[in-house]
């Protein structure tokens, strides 16, 4: 897996945020992916070039969970979005 700092939304993915929640739409496939507030926070952190550790700490504080749980959930969400072509390695 690429490092978190090198992830970005795929070129053909539209990101729309509304009232703290978001939808990612893959314009190539028509598939969409809904994100709750935590997922939306994560996408915003990815776009801000934060490390997994910093993102996990910010999410842990904001949502009242441990950093380890946040890091585990972040990794699972990233893997899911990578497998669906929503995120890509920006260094590739």
GIKABEL-V773174 format. One record per backbone hydrogen bond with DSSP energy under -1.0 kcal/mol. NH is the residue of the N-H (numbers start at 1). CO is the residue of the C=O. If there is no record, write none. Layout:
# GIKABEL-V773174
nh:NH co:CO
nh:NH co:CO
This chain:
# GIKABEL-V773174
nh:6 co:3
nh:7 co:4
nh:8 co:88
nh:10 co:86
nh:13 co:10
nh:14 co:25
nh:16 co:23
nh:18 co:21
nh:21 co:18
nh:22 co:35
nh:23 co:16
nh:24 co:33
nh:25 co:14
nh:26 co:31
nh:27 co:12
nh:30 co:26
nh:33 co:24
nh:35 co:22
nh:40 co:36
nh:41 co:37
nh:42 co:38
nh:43 co:39
nh:44 co:40
nh:45 co:41
nh:46 co:42
nh:47 co:43
nh:49 co:46
nh:50 co:45
nh:55 co:51
nh:56 co:52
nh:57 co:53
nh:58 co:54
nh:59 co:55
nh:60 co:56
nh:61 co:57
nh:62 co:58
nh:63 co:59
nh:64 co:60
nh:65 co:60
nh:70 co:66
nh:71 co:67
nh:72 co:68
nh:73 co:69
nh:74 co:70
nh:75 co:71
nh:76 co:72
nh:77 co:73
nh:78 co:74
nh:79 co:75
nh:80 co:76
nh:81 co:77
nh:82 co:78
nh:83 co:79
nh:84 co:80
nh:85 co:82
nh:86 co:81
nh:87 co:81
nh:88 co:8
nh:90 co:6
nh:92 co:89
